[in-house]
Amino acid sequence: MKEEHSSAKQRKQLDTMMNELEAGDVVVVTRLFSLVDSTRHLADLLKEFQQREAHLYSLNENLNTKTVLVVFFWSM
């Protein structure tokens, strides 16, 4: 899935993907900035991934929500 990232309010493909996210799904991105607009947006998306029992993996930042560190971050 590819989407131009010019405005936080016009992320139709991201919204579609998040609406279709199911337990066990893994979303892989090359860089977090291609997915999120701010730290707050990242926190909101991580919470939604947790609620849906899905996972996020960012290649550049080596962020994997299956790891203990991110589980700790979610609990804060």
N, C-alpha and C positions, 0 to 999 in steps of 0.2 A: 504494500500500500504506500503510495507516495502522495504527499500533500504539500502545497506551497505554504510556507509558514510566515505570513505577513501580518496576521492579526489574530489575537487570542479569541476574539469573538466569532471568527469565521472558520472554525475547525470542523467542518462537516464530516470529513472522513474519520477524524479522531472520534467524534461523537458516535458515528455509526459503529466503529470498531468497539468502543467501550460498551455500547448497548448490546452488542452481540457476544461479548466476552462471557465465557463459561468457566466453571471450575476446572482446573487443570490446564487451562490455556496458558501459553507462554508467549509474550510479546517481546520480540527482539528488535532493538534499535541500535544504530551505529553510534549515535551520540544523544545524550539526554536533551540537549537544546533543540534537537529536531522534534522532540515529543512535547516538551513542556515550555511554558512561557516565563515561569518564575518559580521560586522556591515554594511559594504557596500552592501553585498549580501542581508541582511535583508531590507535595504532601497530600493534596486532595486525591490525585490519581493513585498514589500508593495506598491510601485508605480504601479506595474503590477496588483496587486489585485484591486487597486483603479480604474485603467483604465478599467478593465474588470467588475467592479461593483460586485466583489466577496469579500469574507471576510476570515480572518484568526483568529483562536482562539487557543491560546497556554494554555494548562491546568496548567502547572507548573508556568509559569510567569503571569498567569491570564491576558493575552493580548487578547483583543477582538477588532478587527478593526471596529466594529459597534459603539464603544464608542466615545465620544466627544474628549477625550485625544488623541487618535490615529488620528482622523481627523485633530486635531491641528498639530500633528507631520507631517502629509502628506503635510500640507500647508507651512511648513518651507522650 
